[in-house]
Amino acid sequence: MVGAAVSGRTDNEGLAAHIVVRRGETFNLDVELDIDPGTTVALLGPNGSGKSTTVEVLAGLLPLDRGQITLAGRVLDDPSQQCFVEPQHRRVGVVFQQYLLFEHMTVRDNIAFGPQCRGLGRGEARAAAQTWLDRLDLVDLASRRPSELSGGQAQRVALARTLAADPEVLLLDEPLAALDIATRTSLRRTLASHLQHYRGPRLLITHDPTDAFLLADRICVIEGGRISQTGTPDDIRMRPATTYVAALAGLNLLNGVNSGGVLTIEGVDQRLQSADTQTDGAVLITIAPNAIALHSQQPHGSPRNAWPTSIATIEPLGDITRIMLGDPLRLSVDITPGAASSMGLRQGSSVWASVKATEVNLNPA
């Protein structure tokens, strides 16, 4: 029943999808997703891996070639049954990277637009909008136009507009990618808090491992149109299944306290400096493994963080060599095989490690 708003029922109350789509002659997407209500799953992968196609299929903008999508017990797409529910009849909420707010409408009217599209009258739609204005702390912005909003405010309005339509699943398509680094860092915690207002299944599309590790209950890594690994953030970090996942899993995470850019690291007698002097108090510190440099002797110059350490392990990973440092900071470091060879690095070697203050990123804990 192509184009119908009615479809078969299943027993799954969350989102269950087997997505098979052919794009041209070179790319085939074949992924399975299963998301329970109240759970955030991150679909994490590089550009061109199939993330955007997955969003298009779930939203009904692109039909399946094979497979099935069910949401809250209802079949939305199943070519074998000739079943395809049109986008306007799917209760799928999407927050796009660019937010796509209506410039000619106020914040209140933007939020009321979703409920009106579902058939609610103007009064009911504005009441629903008021609920989300209150929940997401947008009341003072209700009369503003999108051009008068900051990036963080626009994100909250886009999220409120989507949630006001009472969707059965929430898709977040790179919701932080359009923001600058400082704004992105501050909004991660805000977004995590706001997501708790929504109790349906949540799918976060991202290429940023920090977003996935901090916001998701479970991570599905997608490479070349296939799911290469699924697990909790700790599973992914501790047991990477592919070279790409291993590179992602090398992201260094530390707990500490920031005081004006000086970091005290939990359980370690070593301090670091960060260029972030605003995010004070308890923080989660992230340092990319390729941001750390190794030296045979004590370095001099621009790095504001340098300390003596040793090589705990060395692991070749294709075009990078993954090194785990020993005490005092057990961090992962990625260098080229040539650099590892030229320094004569081996397990137990004594080295100096350094990282610029601008590469020490902070997220409120």
C-alpha positions as CSV (number, residue, x, y, z in Angstrom):
1,M,0.0,0.0,0.0
2,V,2.4,2.6,-1.3
3,G,1.7,6.1,0.0
4,A,-0.7,4.9,2.7
5,A,-0.7,6.2,6.3
6,V,-1.8,2.8,7.6
7,S,0.5,-0.2,7.9
8,G,1.0,-3.6,9.6
9,R,1.8,-3.9,13.3
10,T,4.7,-5.6,15.1
11,D,5.5,-6.2,18.8
12,N,8.6,-3.9,18.8
13,E,7.7,-0.6,20.6
14,G,11.1,1.1,19.7
15,L,12.8,1.5,16.3
16,A,13.8,-1.6,14.4
17,A,15.3,-1.2,11.0
18,H,17.1,-3.3,8.4
19,I,18.1,-0.8,5.8
20,V,19.3,-2.0,2.3
21,V,19.7,0.8,-0.3
22,R,21.8,0.9,-3.5
23,R,23.2,4.4,-4.4
24,G,24.6,4.3,-7.9
25,E,26.9,1.5,-8.9
26,T,29.5,1.8,-6.2
27,F,27.8,2.2,-2.9
28,N,25.4,-0.2,-1.1
29,L,24.1,0.5,2.4
30,D,23.2,-2.5,4.5
31,V,22.7,-1.8,8.2
32,E,20.6,-3.0,11.1
33,L,19.5,-0.7,13.9
34,D,17.5,-1.6,17.0
35,I,16.8,1.2,19.5
36,D,14.6,0.9,22.6
37,P,12.5,3.8,24.0
38,G,14.6,6.1,26.2
39,T,17.9,5.0,24.6
40,T,20.3,7.1,22.7
41,V,22.3,5.3,20.0
42,A,25.0,7.0,18.1
43,L,25.7,6.1,14.4
44,L,29.3,7.1,14.2
45,G,31.3,7.0,11.0
46,P,33.4,9.0,8.5
47,N,32.0,11.1,5.6
48,G,30.6,8.9,2.9
49,S,29.9,5.9,5.2
50,G,26.1,6.0,4.8
51,K,25.0,8.1,7.8
52,S,23.0,10.7,5.8
53,T,21.4,8.0,3.7
54,T,20.3,6.2,6.8
55,V,18.6,9.4,8.0
56,E,16.9,9.9,4.6
57,V,15.5,6.3,4.7
58,L,14.2,6.6,8.3
59,A,12.6,9.9,7.5
60,G,10.9,8.5,4.4
61,L,12.8,10.7,2.0
62,L,14.3,7.6,0.3
63,P,12.6,4.2,0.0
64,L,14.2,0.9,0.9
65,D,15.4,-1.4,-1.8
66,R,15.2,-4.3,0.6
67,G,14.6,-4.8,4.4
68,Q,12.1,-3.4,6.8
69,I,11.6,-0.4,9.1
70,T,9.2,-0.6,12.1
71,L,8.5,2.1,14.6
72,A,6.4,1.8,17.7
73,G,4.9,-1.5,16.4
74,R,4.0,-0.1,12.9
75,V,5.7,-1.1,9.7
76,L,6.9,2.1,7.8
77,D,8.7,0.5,4.9
78,D,8.8,-3.0,3.6
79,P,9.3,-3.6,-0.1
80,S,8.4,-7.3,0.2
81,Q,4.9,-6.2,1.5
82,Q,4.7,-3.2,-0.9
83,C,4.4,-1.0,2.2
84,F,5.7,2.5,2.3
85,V,4.4,5.2,4.6
86,E,5.0,8.7,3.3
87,P,7.1,11.1,5.3
88,Q,4.2,13.3,6.4
89,H,2.5,10.2,7.9
90,R,5.5,9.1,9.9
91,R,6.0,10.4,13.4
92,V,9.7,10.8,12.8
93,G,11.3,13.9,14.3
94,V,14.6,15.1,12.7
95,V,16.9,17.9,13.9
96,F,19.1,18.7,11.0
97,Q,22.7,20.1,11.2
98,Q,21.7,23.5,9.9
99,Y,18.5,23.5,12.0
100,L,16.3,24.8,9.1
101,L,14.2,27.3,11.1
102,F,11.7,29.4,9.3
103,E,13.2,32.9,9.1
104,H,9.8,34.6,8.7
105,M,8.4,33.1,11.9
106,T,9.0,33.9,15.5
107,V,10.5,31.2,17.8
108,R,7.0,30.5,19.2
109,D,5.5,30.0,15.7
110,N,8.5,27.9,14.6
111,I,7.8,25.5,17.5
112,A,4.0,25.5,16.9
113,F,4.6,24.6,13.3
114,G,5.2,20.9,14.1
115,P,2.0,20.3,16.0
116,Q,0.0,22.2,13.4
117,C,1.4,19.8,10.7
118,R,0.1,16.9,12.8
119,G,-3.4,18.4,12.5
120,L,-3.7,20.2,15.8
121,G,-5.6,23.5,15.9
122,R,-3.9,26.8,16.3
123,G,-4.7,27.0,20.0
124,E,-3.6,23.4,20.8
125,A,-0.4,23.9,18.7
126,R,0.5,27.1,20.6
127,A,-0.1,25.3,23.9
128,A,2.3,22.5,22.9
129,A,4.8,25.2,21.8
130,Q,4.5,26.8,25.2
131,T,5.2,23.5,27.0
132,W,8.5,23.2,25.1
133,L,9.4,26.9,25.5
134,D,9.2,26.3,29.2
135,R,11.1,22.9,29.2
136,L,14.0,24.2,27.1
137,D,14.2,27.6,28.7
138,L,13.1,29.5,25.6
139,V,10.4,31.7,27.0
140,D,12.4,34.9,26.8
141,L,13.2,34.2,23.1
142,A,9.6,33.4,22.1
143,S,9.1,36.6,20.1
144,R,12.5,36.6,18.4
145,R,13.2,35.7,14.8
146,P,15.9,33.0,13.9
147,S,18.3,35.7,12.7
148,E,18.3,37.1,16.2
149,L,19.4,33.8,17.8
150,S,22.9,32.5,18.7
151,G,23.9,29.0,17.5
152,G,23.1,27.5,20.8
153,Q,19.7,29.2,21.0
154,A,18.8,28.1,17.4
155,Q,19.7,24.5,18.3
156,R,17.3,24.5,21.3
157,V,14.5,26.0,19.1
158,A,15.1,23.3,16.4
159,L,15.0,20.6,19.1
160,A,11.8,22.1,20.7
161,R,10.1,22.4,17.3
162,T,10.8,18.7,16.7
163,L,9.7,17.5,20.1
164,A,6.6,19.6,20.1
165,A,5.3,17.5,17.2
166,D,5.4,14.5,19.6
167,P,7.5,12.2,17.4
168,E,7.8,8.5,18.0
169,V,11.6,8.6,17.2
170,L,14.1,11.4,17.4
171,L,16.9,11.7,14.7
172,L,19.7,14.1,15.4
173,D,21.7,14.7,12.3
174,E,25.1,16.1,13.3
175,P,23.4,18.5,15.7
176,L,26.7,20.1,16.9
177,A,28.8,20.1,13.7
178,A,27.8,23.6,12.6
179,L,28.9,25.2,15.9
180,D,32.4,26.5,16.7
181,I,34.5,24.5,19.1
182,A,33.8,26.6,22.2
183,T,30.0,26.6,21.7
184,R,30.0,22.9,20.8
185,T,31.7,22.0,24.1
186,S,29.3,24.0,26.2
187,L,26.2,22.7,24.4
188,R,27.0,19.0,24.7
189,R,26.0,18.9,28.3
190,T,23.0,21.0,27.6
191,L,21.9,18.7,24.8
192,A,22.3,15.6,27.0
193,S,20.1,17.2,29.6
194,H,17.4,18.2,27.1
195,L,17.4,14.7,25.5
196,Q,16.2,13.4,28.9
197,H,12.9,15.2,28.3
198,Y,12.2,12.8,25.4
199,R,11.5,9.2,26.2
200,G,11.3,7.6,22.8
201,P,14.2,6.1,20.8
202,R,17.0,8.5,19.9
203,L,19.4,8.2,17.0
204,L,22.5,10.5,17.0
205,I,24.3,10.8,13.6
206,T,27.8,12.0,14.1
207,H,31.4,11.8,12.8
208,D,32.8,13.1,16.1
209,P,33.7,10.4,18.6
210,T,33.4,12.9,21.5
211,D,29.7,13.4,20.7
212,A,29.2,9.7,20.6
213,F,31.1,8.8,23.7
214,L,29.5,11.6,25.8
215,L,25.9,11.5,24.5
216,A,25.1,7.9,23.6
217,D,24.2,4.8,25.6
218,R,25.3,2.6,22.7
219,I,27.4,3.2,19.6
220,C,27.1,1.7,16.1
221,V,30.2,2.3,14.0
222,I,29.4,2.5,10.3
223,E,32.1,2.1,7.6
224,G,31.5,1.7,3.9
225,G,27.8,1.2,4.3
226,R,28.2,-1.6,6.9
227,I,28.1,-1.6,10.7
228,S,31.6,-2.7,11.7
229,Q,31.1,-2.6,15.5
230,T,28.3,-2.1,18.1
231,G,28.7,-1.7,21.8
232,T,28.7,0.7,24.7
233,P,31.2,3.5,24.7
234,D,33.4,1.5,27.0
235,D,33.1,-1.6,24.7
236,I,34.2,0.5,21.7
237,R,37.0,2.1,23.6
238,M,38.4,-1.0,25.1
239,R,37.9,-3.5,22.3
240,P,38.1,-1.8,18.9
241,A,37.3,-4.2,16.0
242,T,38.8,-2.3,13.1
243,T,41.6,0.1,12.3
244,Y,39.1,3.0,12.0
245,V,37.5,2.1,15.4
246,A,41.0,1.8,16.9
247,A,41.8,5.3,15.8
248,L,38.5,6.6,17.3
249,A,39.0,4.6,20.5
250,G,42.4,6.2,21.1
251,L,40.6,9.4,22.2
252,N,42.1,10.1,25.6
253,L,39.5,10.8,28.4
254,L,40.5,12.1,31.8
255,N,38.6,13.4,34.8
256,G,39.8,16.5,36.5
257,V,39.1,19.9,37.9
258,N,39.8,23.1,36.0
259,S,40.7,26.3,37.7
260,G,41.4,29.1,35.2
261,G,43.0,26.8,32.7
262,V,45.1,24.8,35.2
263,L,43.9,21.2,35.5
264,T,44.3,18.9,38.4
265,I,43.9,15.3,37.1
266,E,42.0,12.8,39.2
267,G,44.2,10.2,40.9
268,V,47.4,11.5,39.2
269,D,50.2,13.8,40.5
270,Q,50.4,15.7,37.3
271,R,48.9,19.0,36.2
272,L,48.0,20.1,32.7
273,Q,47.2,23.5,31.2
274,S,44.3,24.2,28.9
275,A,43.5,27.2,26.8
276,D,39.9,26.9,28.1
277,T,39.8,29.2,31.1
278,Q,36.0,29.4,31.2
279,T,34.9,25.8,31.9
280,D,35.8,25.8,35.6
281,G,35.0,23.1,38.1
282,A,34.7,19.3,37.4
283,V,35.5,18.5,33.8
284,L,36.0,15.7,31.4
285,I,39.3,16.2,29.6
286,T,39.7,15.0,26.0
287,I,43.0,14.9,24.1
288,A,43.2,13.4,20.6
289,P,46.0,10.8,20.3
290,N,47.5,12.7,17.3
291,A,47.8,15.9,19.3
292,I,50.5,14.5,21.6
293,A,54.1,14.7,20.4
294,L,57.0,12.5,21.6
295,H,60.6,13.7,22.1
296,S,63.8,12.0,22.9
297,Q,64.8,15.0,25.1
298,Q,62.9,17.7,27.0
299,P,61.2,19.9,24.5
300,H,61.5,23.7,24.4
301,G,59.1,26.1,22.7
302,S,55.4,26.4,22.3
303,P,53.9,23.4,24.1
304,R,52.8,24.4,27.6
305,N,52.5,20.8,28.7
306,A,55.5,18.5,28.8
307,W,56.4,15.6,31.0
308,P,58.8,12.7,31.2
309,T,57.3,9.2,30.7
310,S,57.9,5.8,29.2
311,I,56.5,3.6,26.4
312,A,54.2,1.0,27.9
313,T,53.1,-0.6,24.6
314,I,53.6,-0.1,20.8
315,E,51.0,-1.4,18.3
316,P,51.2,-0.9,14.5
317,L,47.8,0.1,13.0
318,G,48.4,0.4,9.3
319,D,49.5,4.0,8.6
320,I,49.8,4.9,12.2
321,T,51.6,3.5,15.2
322,R,49.6,3.5,18.5
323,I,51.7,4.0,21.6
324,M,50.4,3.8,25.1
325,L,52.4,5.9,27.6
326,G,53.2,4.8,31.1
327,D,52.9,6.8,34.3
328,P,52.1,9.5,35.2
329,L,49.5,10.0,32.4
330,R,48.5,6.7,30.6
331,L,47.6,8.3,27.3
332,S,47.3,6.9,23.8
333,V,49.6,8.6,21.2
334,D,49.4,8.2,17.4
335,I,52.6,8.8,15.4
336,T,53.7,7.6,12.0
337,P,55.7,4.4,11.7
338,G,58.6,6.4,10.3
339,A,58.7,8.6,13.4
340,A,58.6,5.6,15.7
341,S,61.4,4.0,13.7
342,S,63.6,7.1,13.6
343,M,63.3,7.6,17.4
344,G,64.1,3.9,18.0
345,L,61.0,3.5,20.2
346,R,60.4,0.2,21.9
347,Q,58.6,-0.9,25.0
348,G,60.2,0.6,28.0
349,S,61.9,3.5,26.2
350,S,62.1,6.7,28.1
351,V,60.6,9.7,26.3
352,W,59.2,13.2,26.8
353,A,55.5,13.8,25.9
354,S,54.1,17.2,25.1
355,V,50.7,18.6,24.1
356,K,49.7,22.2,23.4
357,A,47.2,23.8,25.7
358,T,44.9,24.5,22.8
359,E,44.6,20.7,22.2
360,V,43.5,20.0,25.8
361,N,39.7,20.2,25.4
362,L,37.3,20.4,28.3
363,N,33.6,19.3,28.8
364,P,31.7,20.0,32.0
365,A,31.5,16.7,33.9
